[in-house]
Amino acid sequence: MKVLLVEPRESSRDAIRRAFAARGCSVRGFASFEEAEPGLADFAPDVVVAAADAADGDAVRFLRRARSSDPLRSVFALVDVDDLDRGVAAVAAGADDFLWRPLSEARVVQLLASAKARREREERSETIRLELARAQLRDALPGRSPRWLGALASLERAAAGGASVLMTGESGTEKDDAALALHRLSPRGAGRFAYISEGESLDLATRQTGPGTLFLQNVEAASLGFQELLLAHLESGRPTRFVVGIDEDPADALAAGRLLRGLHVALFESVVHLPPLRERDGDVAILAESLLEAMEPGLAFEADALDVLRAHDWPGNVIELREVVRRAARLSERTIGPIVMRSVLARPLPRAKQRRRKAPVVRIAVGDSLADVERRLISKTLEFARGNKKKTAELLKLSLKTIYNKIKEYGLEH
């Protein structure tokens, strides 16, 4: 087993290192948390033993990172025999237990046996959980076309990593189901999965979610101010993973000023693309039959009806297909034939209501300077216009040249 040890006291560090090494362990010892931090990823220890004496919170932060970076890892805090409070605080921060100095050989043997048993138990549980997650993936996102199988393989690779993910694809390609599947397939899949939208507190959401996953749909519809907050959370090193969905081509969203460039850069290393239904050869029939089985198990499609479905180009993707199947099922008894199918497809589906963004409010108090009020008004209008300076000028009934001058004067680069 691999053991990472953080102990500022040299004599104690050497004694503990020898005790673990004598039992065949590979041990790396460090005098500080700063030195030990890279070892959590590079060395990937099975066991972490870390001094919990630091009064500035470094020990607690390190123990939390040691736990969140590998849920199967055994984490122990090392404290003096008269320092019970710090030991209890370390366990509250995520340590499995705390150990007294000096660490006896008998305790080392017990600790290793416990760590080995726990890892074996957790690995068996994780194997079962992943098998269930893969079965759920096949049920939630059926299809056998090469493009779709490639997308699912990309999703599994992204799930295995720890980075936040940008999920691209046209509206209706079921990015919400794919985000949930990605979460379940990831090492944090036993944790919490939740949705986040503009207007909610990112601080509160990440605290509640912890090392789980938060999903944001339609990032291009969020204000640049909210996107900046999201970027700050991604760069903060917090354990929560984000899956960020975008219906628009990211290049188009960037060019139009609807996607923050820094956010795109932060997410660019891990991208999952879901192809539109028209590019998934053979999947329309598979999906339609799966949807119908879930809605009306006693109904079936006639072969000619499936041909009608295959001939449609599906601009609304899977969401449109689901609505078409639902309508056809309501009009049929034992089988769904081509006449019903053509009838349903001939009637346009209701267009999704475009979300109207509420204009932000600029609050003014007696005593505020005119310059400060002007700065806040221009800043809020820029944010509402998603950085579009021409639209900002139109909304404020100012010339474009004036807007550029004011942005420069107040340092309001968007």
N, C-alpha and C positions, 0 to 999 in steps of 0.2 A: 504494500500500500504506500501511497505518497502522502507525506505529512508536511504541511507548511507551518512553521513555528515563528511567532512574533514575540520576542522576549528581550526587553532592553537590558536586563541584567545578564552580563556575559557568563558568569559562572553557572547560573541557573539554565541559561540557554544551552550551554555545552553539555550539561548533565542530562537535560531532557532529550537533546539530539542523540546522545549516546544510547539512552534507554530505548528510543524508537529504532535506531539503527541496529541495535543488538537483536531485534526481532524481525530483521529483514526488510525494514522500511527504508524507502528513499526519502531523505529529510532535507529540507532547505530551511535554514534559520536566518532570521532578520532581526535587527535591533530596533526597527521603527516600522510603523504602518506605511509610511511613504515608500520605503524600500520594498516592502512586501507586496504592495498593491499590484504591480505587474505580474507577480507570480500566480495570482488567482487565475489569470487567463493562460499565461505561458506554461506554468507548471501543472495546472489543473489538478490540485491535490484532492485526495479522498477525505483527508482529515485536516482541519485547521485548529491549531491551538494558539490563542492570542491573549496576551496580557491585557487585563481590563482595568489597569490602574490609572489610565489617562483621565484627567479631570475635565479636559476640554471637549470631550465627546468624540475624539478620534477613534477610540476603541469601539464605541457603539456603532459608528458609521461603518467601520471596517467589518465588524461582525455581521451587520445587515447586508453588506455587499457580498461577503463570503457566502451567506445563506442564499441570497437572491440569484447569484450567478450560477449556482448548481444546487437545485433542491435535494439531490441525493447525497450531498456532502454532509459529513458530521462536523459540527462546529462547537468548540469548547472554549470557554473563557478561563483564564488563569489569574487567580487572585491570592492575596495573602490570607492566612488563616483567620485573621481578625478583621477582614474586610468583606463581611457577608453582604452588605448593602450593594456593593459593586457587582458581586456575583449574581445577585437577584436581578439587578438592572440589566446585566448582560443576557440573562435568560429571557427577560422581557423583550430584549432587542433582537432575539432570534437564535441565540446559542442553545444547543441541546442541553448543556449542563455547564457547571463551573467546577474547576479543579483547584485544590489547595496546593500552594507551595510549601515545602518541596514536593515534587511529584514522585510518588513511590513507584517501584518497579511493578508491584502488584496492580496498582491503578492503571499503569500503561497497558498491561496485559488485558485487563478488564475493558479498557477504553477501546482497544483494537478489536476485540471480539464483538463488542457492541456495535462499532462502526461497520464491521464486515457484515454482520447479521442484518443491520438496518439497510445497507446498500443492496444486499441480495433481495431483501423483502421489497424494497422500493422499486428495484429493477423489474421484478416479476409483475408488480402492480402497474408499472409504467408500460410494460409490454402489452398487457391486457388492455390498458387504456388506449394505446395507440392502435391496436387492432380494432377496437370499437370505433375510434375516430375515423379510421379508413373506411369502415363499413358505413358510417354515417355520411362520409364524403360521397361515396358511391350512390347513396340514396338521395341525398340533397342536391347533388350536381351530376345527374346521369348524362352519359354520352360516350361514344366510342370513336368519334372522328379523330384523325391525327392532330388537327389543330387543338381540339379540346383536351385530348390526352396530354399534349405538350403543355397546355396551360395548367393542368392539374399537377404535372411533374414540377413545373416552375413553382407552383403554390407550395408543394411539399418541401422543395429546397429552401424556399424563403421561410417556411415554418421552422425548419431545423436551426436556422440562424437566429441571432438575437436582435437584429436590427429592425427598426420600424420600416414599414412597407408602404410604397405607393401602388395602389391598385387601379389600373386604368381599364377602360372599356366603355362602350356606348351605354346610354341609359337603357335599363331593362336587362342587362347581362348578369344580374343577381350578385352584385359585389357584396351585398350584406351577407348572403349565405356563404360566399367564398371567404369573407373575412372571418366568420365564425368557424368555418372549417380549418382555416389557417391557424387560428387560435388553438383549436382542439388538437391539431397535429403537432403543435409546438411543445417544448419542454414545460411551458407555463400553462398548458392546457387544462390542468386541474384547478387553475385559479379563475378569477372573475373575468367575464367578457361583458362589456357594456358599450352603449352608444353615447356619443358626445355630439353636441351641436352648438352653434354660436349662441351666446347668451348664457351658457352654463359656465360655471367656474372650473377652469382647468386644474387649479390647485386642489379643489375639493375632489374632483373626479379622479385625479391621480392618487390622492390619499386613500380614497375608498377602493380603488382598483388594485393598488399595490403592484406586485409583479405580474399582474394580469394584462389584458389587452383592451384598449379603447379604440372604437371604430368611428371615424368621421366620414360621412357621406358627402359628396358634392363639395369638395374643398373650394372649387372655383366660384361657388356662390357665397362663400364666406368673405367678410370684409378683410382687407389687408391688415387691419389692426389685429383681428383675431388670428390671422395667419402668423403674424409676428409673435404673438403669445405662444402659439403652438410651436414655432421654431425655437423659442427660448426654452420650452419644456423638453424638446428633443435634445437640445444641447446641454441640458442641466445634469445629465447623468442619472436621472431618476429611473427606478426600475420598470415603470410602466411602458409597455410597448404600444405604439400607435399604428393602426392600419388606416391609411388616408385614401379615400376613394375619389376619383375624378371621372366625370362622364365625357369631358371634352379632351381633345388631343392636348397633352401638356404644352407642346410647342405653340399651339394656337392660343392657349390660355396665357402663356408667358407673353406672347407678342401683344395680346390685347390688354395686358395689365391686370388680369384676373387671378393670376397665380404668382405668389411672391417668389422671386428668383432664389433667394436663400433657402426657402423651404424646399423648392425643387431640388436644389443641390444636395440638401441634407438627406433627401429620400431617394435620390437617383441610384444609389448603389444597390437597392433592393426593390425591384419593380416586378409586379405580376400583372400580365395583360390578359383579359378575358375577351376572346374573339366574339364578334357578333354572330347571331344564329345563322345568317345567310352564308357564313364561311365555314359552318360546321356540317360538312357533307354527311347525310344519313342520320343526323341527330334529331331532326324535327320529329320523325315518327317515334323514336325512342322516348323523347321528352313528352310528346303528346300522350302516348299510352301510359307513361308513368303518372302524368298529371291526372288523367282520367281514372286510373286505378285508385288514386288517393281521393278523388271527388265522388265517383260513382262506381264502386267495384262491380256492379252488375252490368255495366255498359261496355260496349266494345266498338272499335272503328271498323267500318267496311274498308276493304282495300282501296276502293276508288276515293274514299274520303281522305285517306292518308296521302293519296296522290295529289289531291287538291291542296293539302297542307304543304306538301313538298314544293309545289309550284309557287307558293307565296314568298315574297322577299323579306317579310318580318322586320319592318323598320323599328317596331317596338320590342324586338327580341323576345326573350323568354316571358317577360311580363305580359306582352301582347298575346303570346301563344296561350298562356294560362287563362286569360280572359276569353279568348276565342273558344277554348275547350269548355270552359264553364258555361258559356252561352249555348253552345251546341248540345251539351248534356241536358240542359233545361228543356230543350226542344225535342228530345229523343226519348224513346222507351227502351228498346233492347239493343239497337245498334245505331251508330251515327253514320249516315250515308252522305254521299257527295252533294246531294241537293241541299241538305241542311248546312253542310260545311260552306258551300258557295253563298248561301243566304246570309250566314253569319259574317263571312268575310266581306260581303257587299255592303254591309252597314258599318260605317266608320266607328271606331271606338272613340269614346270621349277623350279629348286631349287632357293630358295632365295639367292641372293649373300651375302656371308659373308662380313661383314664390315671390310675393311682393316684399321688397325690403323696406322696412320702416326707417324713415330718415332719422338720424341721430339728433338729439336735443343738445343745444349749447346753453348751459346755465350761466346767467350773468348776475353778479351781486354788486350792490352799491359799493363803490371803492375800487372796483376793477378798472384798470386803465384801458383806454380805447385800443391801444396797441395789443394788449393781452387778449381782449375780446376778439379783435380782428384775427389774431394768430390762431386762436382756438376755433373760430368760425371757419377759416380757410382749411385748417387741419381736419376738422370733422367732415367738411364738404369733400375734400380730397379722398378721405377714407370711404365716404358713401359712394363716390364716383369710381372707387377701386383704382385710384391713382391717375385716372384719366383727366389730364389738365384742361383739355378743351371742354369737356362736360362740366368740370368745376367752374370754369369761366362762365359758361352758359347759365348754370344754376345761380351763381352770384351776380350775374349781369355785369360782369367786368370784361375787359379785353384780355385776350390770351397773354399779351405782353405783360399786362399788370399782374396776372397770376404768376407768371414765371418770375417776375421781380419780387413779388411778395414771398414766394417759396424760398427764393435765395436769401431774402432779408431775414426771414424767420427760421431758416434751416429746416424746412419742412420737406425734405426729399422723400418721395414715395416711389 
